Amino acid sequence: MTAEMYFECLLVSRDPAVVCVLNKLLERFSISTHICLNSSRAMDQLSEGGTDLVIVDWEDDSVEFVDRIRKVSGWQKPTVVAVSTTGCLVTGADLVLHKPISEESGTRSLKAAYSRMLYDYRRHTRYAVMSTVSATDEKGRVVKVMVLNIGDGGVGLSTKEEFKAGETLSFRLLLPATDRSIYIQARVQWTRAYGAVGCEFLRIPPVDLNILHEWLASRNPIKKLPVEI
């Protein structure tokens, strides 16, 4: 993401008509656009990281290109939109936009892509907390853990205790700059040898969930779009 535009798109096309229409629409969505004429140059751009959306004008080598995108390491896999002629077989794309592209069809596809990117961003982005809490496991054992970060989908912990994937923990957490602690029940997703633990939320009471969402929203840099989603 950039400071001004927030989401970044890689547009792979050699068709001036496709580039002209989509570049204009992407600007309306405040999405910064990098244009590549072919997939080989596009992979070089992708390797630099930071790409949230890939729009591919579908050609013979596009299946291999998209397959390479899917194998990129890390959680952040860009949303892929394929631009194709009607009847063209498209494999691996999240969304398909048919030629000729109109302002209406392009806007509709970009709305869907934007919603998907926003969901992924909010789910995986974490905000630092650095708070020590007493957590209770499923056997009733009380342990001290450090809540390192929290996001829309889960929390990151640090502890000297040993946990296994699938175990559950419950604790109350006072978020920075709030006056009421929230109750969290979470499931361990992964552990690391140096004490890091990643958890997904299992249960947060509705009132506490509202507090969490408001707190996350206050730290979320995504600006309101001029285009209604």
Secondary structure, DSSP 4 states (H G I P E B T S, - for coil): --TTT-EEEEEE---HHHHHHHHHHHHHTTEEEEEESSHHHHHHHHHT----EEEEE--TTHHHHHHHHHT-SSS-PPEEEEEE-TT----S-SEEEESSPPHHHHHHHHHHHHHHHHHHHHHH--EEEEEEEEEEETTS-EEEEEEEEE-SSEEEEE-SS---TT-EEEEEE--TT-SS-EEEEEEEEEE-TTSEEEEEEEE--HHHHHHHHHHHHHT--PPPPSS--
